[in-house]
């Protein structure tokens, strides 16, 4: 297959918020694309995967040493050693498949011990790689980021052994089981899993646990380890979730993207037990769950926010939210307790009022179609642009 290369030049391109001279992008510009190019129309992945193409990626992690992508539609994870600086750079390592041209759940049906089923959240922490293998209802841990393809994980969380893949281990919900875990994070020294199908967030003090049988010491969003009802079986409130999907924060702030309730909840300081959140974004109060699918969008409303990421911004806390169903990224420069105000910047749309897929126009380097995963790292922002079958790396400044 011939690789199509598209140069992303932003020298003469106005910011994605540009209208009548206004630039609402906060200085962010598309820098490098990985996966499908932006030829004007949607570029579908080839029938057989390659190490350079993606199919509906749902998770991304970026730092100075690695780019890691959950290539969810191909049921695999791709790893780049170093930050790609060339459009269409192929990955160095594939996990979850026997080679770079294979696809299918569980390595084409070979079994959970050999592959992945819809991986989503990815993370590198203290040199360890963590992958949320969502539809196998488990989290996988490699003690070091693999340098070669095909290396099996060193630890399986949420299941009794590498061949098991039943929701909640085939039994009742508990502090050691999972049901569709989508997001993973280490925040403030605690390891968190967004246990989406159980409508809760699990936390382990001291970081990533060393045993699949070690129970979580924090269950957030439910009254106990056995409970799993949507919004606790009640209406939405300051301590409930519908679809908790991602986690981010700092040493003083914990944030959870509650995609199903179209909001982000925040705790400051970190909760040591299940308790009310101190902050809500995307809704006017803790009990509202309106979706706002029609009419002009707003900078203080969200529709299915599937991913969040944080980073320092001067003396404040920068927050990026993948406002997935509005096909945009919203950025806040300084978060404080309470009901947060409107976002400061928007990527993927010309104004805060619009939310169309690829702006209801041609696919371009600065358009988005169902952005599903994001990762802030300094002045870089990696976006898993799922509907466009690519990852876009944006740069600020």
N, C-alpha and C positions, 0 to 999 in steps of 0.2 A: 504493500500500500504506500502510495506517495504521501509524504507528510506535507501538509500545507502550512506555511509559516506566514504569520501576519504581524507586521511591525506595529506596535502600539506607541504611537507618537502623540504626546500630549502638549507639545510646545505651543500649538496654535488652537488647541481645543478648549473651549470655555468649560468652567466647572459644571458638574451636573445640576447645580442649583441656579445656573446662570439664566436670568430673565430680566430684560431691561437693565442690564448692568449688574444685577445682584448675583452673588455667588454664595449659595447656601451649602457648599461642600465642606467648608472649614479648611480648605487648602488641600484636600485629598484628591489624588489623581490615579487612575488605573496605570499600573506599571508593567506587570507581566501576567500573561495568561498561561494556565496549565490545563491540558485537556483539549476540548473543542475550540477551534478558532472563532473569530467573529466576522464571518464573511458577508453579513447582512441578513441572511436567513439562518434558522436554527440548524446547527450541524449535529446530525445524529451520530452516535458512536458506530464503529464498524461492527459487522456481525461477529467477528472474533476480536477480543480485546487486544490492545497492545500496551506497552509500558508507558505510552505517551498520551493515551486517551482515557477519558472517564465516562462513566454512565451514572447519572443522578447522584453525585457525591453529597453526603449528608454531614460530614464532620471534617474539621481541619485543625491542625496545630502547626504553629510556626515559631521558631526561635532562631538564634544565630547559627545553629548547627544542623537543624532538621526542618524539613517540611513533611508532615505526615497527613495523609488524606484517607478518609474512609470512603472508598469507591463503592458505595453501597449497592448500586445496581448490578455490579459485577461480583458482589460478595467477597470483597478482598480489601486489604489495606496496602497502600503504596507509600514508600519511604524514599525521600530524596535526602542525600547527605550534602548539606549546605543549602542555602537559599537560592533557588533557580533565578538566574538573571537573563535567561534567554527564553523567549516564547516557545511553548511546546516541548520543553525539556523532558525527556523520558525519566521515569523513576529508576532508582538504583536497586530497590528491593521490593518484592511482592510477598505478602503474607496471606494465607487463607486459600491459596490456589497452588497447584503444582508448578505452574509456570506463568509467564506474562500473557499468554494467549488463551487461558482457560477461564471459564466462568461457571456460575451456577451455585446454588446453596450447598453448604457443606462439601465444598470442593467437588461439585458435580455429582453429589449423592454418595460420596465415599464415607460420610459420617461426620458428626460434630468434632471428633478427635482429629480430623484432618482439615477442617475448614470453618468458614464463617457463614452466618445467615443474617444479612442486612446489618452489617456493622455501622455504627453511628459515631458516638463520641470517641475522640482520640486525645491522648495526653502523653507528654514526656515530662517526668518529674524525677529529679535526682538520678538521671541516667536511665530510668526505667520507662518502658513503653506500656501504656494502659489503653485497652480497646474495649468499648462497650459492644458486645456481640448480641445485639438487641433481641433477635428472634430465636436465639439459643438461650435466652434468659440467663445471661452470665456476663461477667467481666473478666477479661484475660490480661495477664501481666507477664511481660518479658523483663527479666532482671537487667538487661541492657538492650539498647536499641539494636536490632539485628543488622549485621553488615552483609548477610547473605540471605537469599530467598529461602522460604520453606521452613524456617526454624520454628518449632512448636513453642507455645508459651510455657513459662516456668510455673505459673500459678493460675488456677481457675477459681473464681469467686462466684457464688450463687448456685453452684452445682456440686454434687458429691464427687464427681470424677469427670475427666475430659470427654467421655462418650455420652454423658447425660445432657438432655436439653429440654426437660419438661418445665412448664411454668411453675414457679414456686416449688421446685424439686418434685413435682407430681403430688404435692400435698397441700397443707394449709399454709397461708402466709405467715412468715415469722421473720425474726431479725437476721436470719442467714439466707433467706430466699429472695428471688427477684422475678419480676414479670415485665418484660420489655424494658430493660434498663437502657436509656438513651444517652444520658450525659454523665461525664465523670470530671472531677476536679479535685485539687488539693488547695484548700483555702484556710489560712490561719493555722496550719499544721494538722488539720483534720482532712481525711479523705472522704469525699462525698460521691454518692451515686444517685442520679435522678431515676428512681425506680418507677417509671412512668405508669406501667400497667397496674401497679399497686397504689397509685396516686399519693406518693410520698417521696421524701428524700431521706436516704440513709447516710449516717456519718460514723466514721471510725476515728477516734482520737489517736494521735501518734502517727498518723499517716496510713499508707496502704497496708492492710492486714497481711500477715504471713501465713494464714491458714484459711481454707474455705469454710471452716466450721466456727470461726470467731464471729460472734454476733455483733451487729452494729450497736454502739452504745448511745446513739441518738436516732430517734425516729421522728422526723419533722413532717407535719401535715396530717397525722392520724393520732387518735387517742392511745394507741398501743400497737405492738408489733403484729397482732393478728388482724387488725382492722385494715380495710382496703377500699372502702366506699368512696365514690366520687364526691368531693367536697364534704367528706364526713357524713354523707347521707343527708345533708342539709343544703341550704343556699351557700354561695361563696362567702367567705369571711376572711379575717386577717390571719387565720392559721389553717387554711385548707387549700387543696389543689384539685384541679381537674386533670390536667396533663402536665405535671412538672417535667421539664424537658432538658434544662441545662442549668449549670451552677457556675458562679464566678464571685469575685470579691477581693478583699484585702484582709490584712490582719485585724481590722476593726469592723469590716462590713461584709455580710453574706448576702448574696443576691440569687434568686431562683426565678427562671423563666417559666411561668405557669401558662403554657401555650393555650390550653383549652379554655382558660378564663380570660384570655387576651390581656395579660398583664405581667408585670415583673414585681415580685415581692422582695423586700429587703429587711434585714435585721442588723441593728447596730446598738450594742455590741453583738457578737455571735451568740446565738442561743445555745444554752447548755442543756436545755430540755425543750419539749414542744411548747411553744408560746406564740403569742400574737406577733405579727410582723410590725415593723416601725415605719415602713415606707411602701408605697404602691405607685407604679408607673403604668400608664396605658389606660387607666380607669379613673373616674372622678373620686371614687372612694373604695373601701375594702369590700363592699358588698355588690358592686356593679360588675357585670360581665358582658356588656353590650359589644357586638362585633363591628358595627358600623360598616357593612359591606358596600353600601351605595352612597352616592353623593361625594362631595369633596372630602378628602382625608384631612387629618390635622396633625400637628407636631406633638400632641399629647395623647394620642390614641394609638392602639396597637391591634393588629389582627394576626393571631397565631404567631406570637414571637417564639421561634424555636431555638434561638441561640443568643447568648450574651457573652461579652468579654470585657474585662476591665484593664485599666492601666493608669499610671500617674499622669497628670496634666498640670504642671506647675505645683501649686499648693492644693489643687483639687483632685477629684477622682473622675477619670474619663470612663464613660460607659458606652459601649457599642451594643446595639440590639438589632438582631436580624428580624425585622418586621416582615415576616415571610410572605403572608398573603397580600401585603401591600407592595411587594417587590422592591423593597428599599432597605437601607441601613440607616437607623437613627443614632445620633451621637449626642450624649450629654457631657458637658465639660466639668461640671461640679455638682455632685449629688449630696443632698442633705436629708436628715430624717423628715418624715411627713409625706404628704402627697406631693410628688415631684412635679415641677413645671414642665413646659414644653421642651422638646429637644432643641439643641443648638445648631445641629447640622443634619443634612440628609444626603445620602448617596444613592444613585440609581434612578432618581426622579428629578425633574427640573424644578419642582416646587414641593412644599409640604402637602399641597392639596391633591396631588396625583398619586396613583398607585397601580397603573397598568403594567402587565407583563411586557418587559422590554419597551416600556412607554407606549404600548400599542403600535410599535413601529419596528424597524429593523434591529436585529441583534448588533450591538456595538460594544466596544470595550467598557463603556461606562453605563451600560444598562444591566438590569438584573431580572431574572425569572425564578421566583421561589428560592431566594437565598436561604439555605438551611443550616449552615454552620459558619462561624466566624472565629477569628483569633487575632487579638491586638498584640503587637509586639513592638514597642517603641513607636517609631514613625512608619511602621508597616501594618497593614491590615489584610489578612487573608480571608477571602469569602468563598465558601462552597456554594457556588451559583448553580444549584441543583438542576433547575429546569433548562439551563443552557449547557449542561454536561461539562462543566469546567470549574476550575478554581481561579479566581482573579486576585492577584496581589496588588493592593493599592499602597501608594506612598504619600505621605503628607509633606508639604513644603516644597 
